[in-house]
């Protein structure tokens, strides 16, 4: 093989590798959403639940604070409300992935006061996510339930990607639920 051909083959291989890395980074961070509908498969998110020793209004207020109220500095770094309506907001969410990688998702967030919050993904690492938090009264406070659905395209490769994304997505939701539970119970015990 002559040297020119080897150099061309190495250049093609390097370009292909660079394209794959770029595709991965733009997809995982939400900068590129592949939404073809071809081979669409969905999988459940959750269900997750937390029994909270605090009133439903307290929990609802904590869940909606970044969207309807004045967010804390920490929340303002994670959630940016792009557009606000009476019962719906358009919000960008920043979620750390690994190192300096941050996923940015854009979602609509719909509110049923004191009872329910619904999310629908518009832009992110997968083409389809819907999520719901519901709150119900219990004898000792309230119960927060979460469930959702995540969808990917491209059949088997999409199912593989869905497992990766769902693991991180559910871990993020669990962390949020723990933080809301801790803060709601702290506020309740301080009364």
Phi and psi restraints in degrees (value plus and minus 20) as a CYANA .aco file:
   2 UNK   PHI    -104.3   -64.3
   2 UNK   PSI     141.9   181.9
   3 UNK   PHI     -82.8   -42.8
   3 UNK   PSI     -58.0   -18.0
   4 UNK   PHI     -82.2   -42.2
   4 UNK   PSI     -62.3   -22.3
   5 UNK   PHI     -85.6   -45.6
   5 UNK   PSI     -61.2   -21.2
   6 UNK   PHI     -81.4   -41.4
   6 UNK   PSI     -63.4   -23.4
   7 UNK   PHI     -84.2   -44.2
   7 UNK   PSI     -61.7   -21.7
   8 UNK   PHI     -83.9   -43.9
   8 UNK   PSI     -64.9   -24.9
   9 UNK   PHI     -84.0   -44.0
   9 UNK   PSI     -61.2   -21.2
  10 UNK   PHI     -83.9   -43.9
  10 UNK   PSI     -60.6   -20.6
  11 UNK   PHI     -84.0   -44.0
  11 UNK   PSI     -62.1   -22.1
  12 UNK   PHI     -84.3   -44.3
  12 UNK   PSI     -64.7   -24.7
  13 UNK   PHI     -82.8   -42.8
  13 UNK   PSI     -62.8   -22.8
  14 UNK   PHI     -84.2   -44.2
  14 UNK   PSI     -60.6   -20.6
  15 UNK   PHI     -85.2   -45.2
  15 UNK   PSI     -62.0   -22.0
  16 UNK   PHI     -83.9   -43.9
  16 UNK   PSI     -62.4   -22.4
  17 UNK   PHI     -83.9   -43.9
  17 UNK   PSI     -63.7   -23.7
  18 UNK   PHI     -81.6   -41.6
  18 UNK   PSI     -60.1   -20.1
  19 UNK   PHI     -84.6   -44.6
  19 UNK   PSI     -60.9   -20.9
  20 UNK   PHI     -84.8   -44.8
  20 UNK   PSI     -63.1   -23.1
  21 UNK   PHI     -82.9   -42.9
  21 UNK   PSI     -64.1   -24.1
  22 UNK   PHI     -82.9   -42.9
  22 UNK   PSI     -63.6   -23.6
  23 UNK   PHI     -81.0   -41.0
  23 UNK   PSI     -63.7   -23.7
  24 UNK   PHI     -82.2   -42.2
  24 UNK   PSI     -70.4   -30.4
  25 UNK   PHI     -83.1   -43.1
  25 UNK   PSI     -61.4   -21.4
  26 UNK   PHI     -92.2   -52.2
  26 UNK   PSI     -50.5   -10.5
  27 UNK   PHI     -95.2   -55.2
  27 UNK   PSI     -67.8   -27.8
  28 UNK   PHI     -85.1   -45.1
  28 UNK   PSI     -51.1   -11.1
  29 UNK   PHI    -107.2   -67.2
  29 UNK   PSI     -25.6    14.4
  30 UNK   PHI      67.0   107.0
  30 UNK   PSI     -18.6    21.4
  31 UNK   PHI     -90.3   -50.3
  31 UNK   PSI     -44.7    -4.7
  32 UNK   PHI    -148.6  -108.6
  32 UNK   PSI     100.0   140.0
  33 UNK   PHI    -131.3   -91.3
  33 UNK   PSI      96.7   136.7
  34 UNK   PHI    -108.4   -68.4
  34 UNK   PSI      85.4   125.4
  35 UNK   PHI    -144.4  -104.4
  35 UNK   PSI      62.1   102.1
  36 UNK   PHI    -118.8   -78.8
  36 UNK   PSI     -43.6    -3.6
  37 UNK   PHI      59.8    99.8
  37 UNK   PSI     -29.4    10.6
  38 UNK   PHI     -98.2   -58.2
  38 UNK   PSI     103.3   143.3
  39 UNK   PHI      48.7    88.7
  39 UNK   PSI       9.0    49.0
  40 UNK   PHI     -82.9   -42.9
  40 UNK   PSI     108.8   148.8
  41 UNK   PHI    -147.9  -107.9
  41 UNK   PSI     122.3   162.3
  42 UNK   PHI    -138.9   -98.9
  42 UNK   PSI     136.0   176.0
  43 UNK   PHI    -163.4  -123.4
  43 UNK   PSI     133.0   173.0
  44 UNK   PHI     -94.4   -54.4
  44 UNK   PSI     132.3   172.3
  45 UNK   PHI    -131.8   -91.8
  45 UNK   PSI     110.3   150.3
  46 UNK   PHI      57.8    97.8
  46 UNK   PSI    -177.9  -137.9
  47 UNK   PHI     -97.6   -57.6
  47 UNK   PSI     128.8   168.8
  48 UNK   PHI    -147.3  -107.3
  48 UNK   PSI     126.2   166.2
  49 UNK   PHI    -162.0  -122.0
  49 UNK   PSI     134.5   174.5
  50 UNK   PHI    -166.8  -126.8
  50 UNK   PSI     108.2   148.2
  51 UNK   PHI    -110.2   -70.2
  51 UNK   PSI     107.3   147.3
  52 UNK   PHI    -142.2  -102.2
  52 UNK   PSI     110.1   150.1
  53 UNK   PHI    -105.4   -65.4
  53 UNK   PSI      44.1    84.1
  54 UNK   PHI    -180.6  -140.6
  54 UNK   PSI     140.5   180.5
  55 UNK   PHI     -88.6   -48.6
  55 UNK   PSI     134.4   174.4
  56 UNK   PHI     -80.4   -40.4
  56 UNK   PSI     -58.8   -18.8
  57 UNK   PHI     -84.4   -44.4
  57 UNK   PSI     -56.5   -16.5
  58 UNK   PHI     -84.1   -44.1
  58 UNK   PSI     -66.4   -26.4
  59 UNK   PHI     -84.8   -44.8
  59 UNK   PSI     -64.7   -24.7
  60 UNK   PHI     -80.3   -40.3
  60 UNK   PSI     -62.4   -22.4
  61 UNK   PHI     -81.7   -41.7
  61 UNK   PSI     -59.5   -19.5
  62 UNK   PHI     -88.9   -48.9
  62 UNK   PSI     -60.7   -20.7
  63 UNK   PHI     -85.9   -45.9
  63 UNK   PSI     -55.4   -15.4
  64 UNK   PHI    -114.0   -74.0
  64 UNK   PSI     -29.4    10.6
  65 UNK   PHI     -70.9   -30.9
  65 UNK   PSI     -65.4   -25.4
  66 UNK   PHI     -86.2   -46.2
  66 UNK   PSI     -39.5     0.5
  67 UNK   PHI    -122.3   -82.3
  67 UNK   PSI     -59.7   -19.7
  68 UNK   PHI    -127.7   -87.7
  68 UNK   PSI     -38.4     1.6
  69 UNK   PHI    -133.4   -93.4
  69 UNK   PSI    -177.2  -137.2
  70 UNK   PHI    -118.5   -78.5
  70 UNK   PSI      89.1   129.1
  71 UNK   PHI     -90.8   -50.8
  71 UNK   PSI     131.7   171.7
  72 UNK   PHI     -86.4   -46.4
  72 UNK   PSI     146.3   186.3
  73 UNK   PHI     -78.8   -38.8
  73 UNK   PSI     -61.7   -21.7
  74 UNK   PHI     -82.9   -42.9
  74 UNK   PSI     -62.4   -22.4
  75 UNK   PHI     -91.3   -51.3
  75 UNK   PSI     -53.8   -13.8
  76 UNK   PHI     -83.3   -43.3
  76 UNK   PSI     -47.1    -7.1
  77 UNK   PHI     -95.5   -55.5
  77 UNK   PSI     -40.8    -0.8
  78 UNK   PHI    -121.1   -81.1
  78 UNK   PSI     -50.6   -10.6
  79 UNK   PHI    -149.2  -109.2
  79 UNK   PSI     108.3   148.3
  80 UNK   PHI    -143.9  -103.9
  80 UNK   PSI      98.1   138.1
  81 UNK   PHI     -99.3   -59.3
  81 UNK   PSI     100.9   140.9
  82 UNK   PHI    -108.7   -68.7
  82 UNK   PSI     -60.8   -20.8
  83 UNK   PHI    -166.4  -126.4
  83 UNK   PSI     119.9   159.9
  84 UNK   PHI    -146.0  -106.0
  84 UNK   PSI     111.1   151.1
  85 UNK   PHI    -138.2   -98.2
  85 UNK   PSI    -189.4  -149.4
  86 UNK   PHI     -92.2   -52.2
  86 UNK   PSI     -57.6   -17.6
  87 UNK   PHI    -151.2  -111.2
  87 UNK   PSI      -5.4    34.6
  88 UNK   PHI    -168.9  -128.9
  88 UNK   PSI     117.9   157.9
  89 UNK   PHI    -147.7  -107.7
  89 UNK   PSI     136.0   176.0
  90 UNK   PHI    -127.6   -87.6
  90 UNK   PSI     101.4   141.4
  91 UNK   PHI    -153.2  -113.2
  91 UNK   PSI     124.3   164.3
  92 UNK   PHI    -121.2   -81.2
  92 UNK   PSI     111.5   151.5
  93 UNK   PHI    -134.4   -94.4
  93 UNK   PSI     112.2   152.2
  94 UNK   PHI    -128.1   -88.1
  94 UNK   PSI     100.6   140.6
  95 UNK   PHI    -143.8  -103.8
  95 UNK   PSI      98.2   138.2
  96 UNK   PHI     -80.7   -40.7
  96 UNK   PSI     118.7   158.7
  97 UNK   PHI    -126.4   -86.4
  97 UNK   PSI     -85.1   -45.1
  98 UNK   PHI    -181.8  -141.8
  98 UNK   PSI     115.3   155.3
  99 UNK   PHI      39.6    79.6
  99 UNK   PSI    -146.2  -106.2
 100 UNK   PHI    -113.8   -73.8
 100 UNK   PSI     -18.7    21.3
 101 UNK   PHI     -93.3   -53.3
 101 UNK   PSI     110.4   150.4
 102 UNK   PHI    -151.6  -111.6
 102 UNK   PSI     108.1   148.1
 103 UNK   PHI    -106.0   -66.0
 103 UNK   PSI     116.6   156.6
 104 UNK   PHI    -136.6   -96.6
 104 UNK   PSI      97.1   137.1
 105 UNK   PHI    -130.3   -90.3
 105 UNK   PSI     128.1   168.1
 106 UNK   PHI    -137.9   -97.9
 106 UNK   PSI     106.4   146.4
 107 UNK   PHI    -158.6  -118.6
 107 UNK   PSI     130.0   170.0
 108 UNK   PHI    -106.7   -66.7
 108 UNK   PSI     124.8   164.8
 109 UNK   PHI    -149.6  -109.6
 109 UNK   PSI      96.3   136.3
 110 UNK   PHI    -128.5   -88.5
 110 UNK   PSI     120.0   160.0
 111 UNK   PHI    -136.8   -96.8
 111 UNK   PSI     113.1   153.1
 112 UNK   PHI    -135.2   -95.2
 112 UNK   PSI      80.3   120.3
 113 UNK   PHI     -66.7   -26.7
 113 UNK   PSI     108.6   148.6
 114 UNK   PHI      54.1    94.1
 114 UNK   PSI     -25.2    14.8
 115 UNK   PHI    -145.7  -105.7
 115 UNK   PSI     -61.5   -21.5
 116 UNK   PHI    -176.1  -136.1
 116 UNK   PSI     126.9   166.9
 117 UNK   PHI    -155.0  -115.0
 117 UNK   PSI     106.5   146.5
 118 UNK   PHI    -135.5   -95.5
 118 UNK   PSI     116.0   156.0
 119 UNK   PHI    -137.4   -97.4
 119 UNK   PSI     121.6   161.6
 120 UNK   PHI    -155.0  -115.0
 120 UNK   PSI     102.6   142.6
 121 UNK   PHI     -92.8   -52.8
 121 UNK   PSI     113.4   153.4
 122 UNK   PHI    -129.1   -89.1
 122 UNK   PSI     -52.6   -12.6
 123 UNK   PHI    -168.0  -128.0
 123 UNK   PSI     111.5   151.5
 124 UNK   PHI     158.2   198.2
 124 UNK   PSI    -185.7  -145.7
 125 UNK   PHI     -95.1   -55.1
 125 UNK   PSI     -29.9    10.1
 126 UNK   PHI    -153.9  -113.9
 126 UNK   PSI     140.4   180.4
 127 UNK   PHI    -101.5   -61.5
 127 UNK   PSI     -33.5     6.5
 128 UNK   PHI    -166.5  -126.5
 128 UNK   PSI     103.6   143.6
 129 UNK   PHI    -168.0  -128.0
 129 UNK   PSI     110.9   150.9
 130 UNK   PHI    -145.8  -105.8
 130 UNK   PSI     124.1   164.1
 131 UNK   PHI    -163.9  -123.9
 131 UNK   PSI     130.8   170.8
 132 UNK   PHI    -159.9  -119.9
 132 UNK   PSI     113.2   153.2
 133 UNK   PHI    -127.8   -87.8
 133 UNK   PSI     107.9   147.9
 134 UNK   PHI    -140.9  -100.9
 134 UNK   PSI     128.1   168.1
 135 UNK   PHI    -143.1  -103.1
 135 UNK   PSI     110.8   150.8
 136 UNK   PHI    -152.1  -112.1
 136 UNK   PSI     127.6   167.6
 137 UNK   PHI     -91.6   -51.6
 137 UNK   PSI     124.6   164.6
 138 UNK   PHI    -148.9  -108.9
 138 UNK   PSI     154.4   194.4
 139 UNK   PHI     -83.6   -43.6
 139 UNK   PSI     -48.2    -8.2
 140 UNK   PHI    -129.3   -89.3
 140 UNK   PSI     -15.9    24.1
 141 UNK   PHI     135.8   175.8
 141 UNK   PSI    -129.8   -89.8
 142 UNK   PHI    -170.2  -130.2
 142 UNK   PSI     143.8   183.8
 143 UNK   PHI    -136.5   -96.5
 143 UNK   PSI     111.1   151.1
 144 UNK   PHI    -127.4   -87.4
 144 UNK   PSI     100.0   140.0
 145 UNK   PHI    -134.5   -94.5
 145 UNK   PSI     123.0   163.0
 146 UNK   PHI    -150.7  -110.7
 146 UNK   PSI     116.3   156.3
 147 UNK   PHI    -172.5  -132.5
 147 UNK   PSI     138.3   178.3
 148 UNK   PHI    -183.4  -143.4
 148 UNK   PSI    -193.0  -153.0
 149 UNK   PHI    -164.2  -124.2
 149 UNK   PSI     115.4   155.4
 150 UNK   PHI    -142.2  -102.2
 150 UNK   PSI     113.8   153.8
 151 UNK   PHI    -146.9  -106.9
 151 UNK   PSI     122.3   162.3
 152 UNK   PHI    -151.5  -111.5
 152 UNK   PSI     140.1   180.1
 153 UNK   PHI    -121.8   -81.8
 153 UNK   PSI     155.9   195.9
 154 UNK   PHI      53.7    93.7
 154 UNK   PSI      13.0    53.0
 155 UNK   PHI      29.8    69.8
 155 UNK   PSI    -140.3  -100.3
 156 UNK   PHI     -80.5   -40.5
 156 UNK   PSI     -66.7   -26.7
 157 UNK   PHI     -81.3   -41.3
 157 UNK   PSI     -53.8   -13.8
 158 UNK   PHI     -86.8   -46.8
 158 UNK   PSI     -59.3   -19.3
 159 UNK   PHI     -82.6   -42.6
 159 UNK   PSI     -60.1   -20.1
 160 UNK   PHI     -80.5   -40.5
 160 UNK   PSI     -67.2   -27.2
 161 UNK   PHI     -84.0   -44.0
 161 UNK   PSI     -59.0   -19.0
 162 UNK   PHI     -80.9   -40.9
 162 UNK   PSI     -59.8   -19.8
 163 UNK   PHI     -81.4   -41.4
 163 UNK   PSI     -62.3   -22.3
 164 UNK   PHI     -85.1   -45.1
 164 UNK   PSI     -69.4   -29.4
 165 UNK   PHI     -86.7   -46.7
 165 UNK   PSI     -63.3   -23.3
 166 UNK   PHI     -81.8   -41.8
 166 UNK   PSI     -58.2   -18.2
 167 UNK   PHI     -79.4   -39.4
 167 UNK   PSI     -68.1   -28.1
 168 UNK   PHI     -88.6   -48.6
 168 UNK   PSI     -60.4   -20.4
 169 UNK   PHI     -81.6   -41.6
 169 UNK   PSI     -68.7   -28.7
 170 UNK   PHI     -87.0   -47.0
 170 UNK   PSI     -54.9   -14.9
 171 UNK   PHI     -83.7   -43.7
 171 UNK   PSI     -59.5   -19.5
 172 UNK   PHI     -85.6   -45.6
 172 UNK   PSI     -62.8   -22.8
 173 UNK   PHI     -84.2   -44.2
 173 UNK   PSI     -63.4   -23.4
 174 UNK   PHI     -80.8   -40.8
 174 UNK   PSI     -60.7   -20.7
 175 UNK   PHI     -84.1   -44.1
 175 UNK   PSI     -60.8   -20.8
 176 UNK   PHI     -83.8   -43.8
 176 UNK   PSI     -65.0   -25.0
 177 UNK   PHI     -82.6   -42.6
 177 UNK   PSI     -60.3   -20.3
 178 UNK   PHI     -83.1   -43.1
 178 UNK   PSI     -63.7   -23.7
 179 UNK   PHI     -84.7   -44.7
 179 UNK   PSI     -62.1   -22.1
 180 UNK   PHI     -85.1   -45.1
 180 UNK   PSI     -64.3   -24.3
 181 UNK   PHI     -79.4   -39.4
 181 UNK   PSI     -69.1   -29.1
 182 UNK   PHI     -80.5   -40.5
 182 UNK   PSI     -66.1   -26.1
 183 UNK   PHI     -89.3   -49.3
 183 UNK   PSI     -60.4   -20.4
 184 UNK   PHI     -83.4   -43.4
 184 UNK   PSI     -63.1   -23.1
 185 UNK   PHI     -90.0   -50.0
 185 UNK   PSI     -53.5   -13.5
 186 UNK   PHI     -83.8   -43.8
 186 UNK   PSI     -66.0   -26.0
 187 UNK   PHI     -83.5   -43.5
 187 UNK   PSI     -61.3   -21.3
 188 UNK   PHI     -85.8   -45.8
 188 UNK   PSI     -61.8   -21.8
 189 UNK   PHI     -92.9   -52.9
 189 UNK   PSI     -41.0    -1.0
 190 UNK   PHI     -98.8   -58.8
 190 UNK   PSI     -29.3    10.7
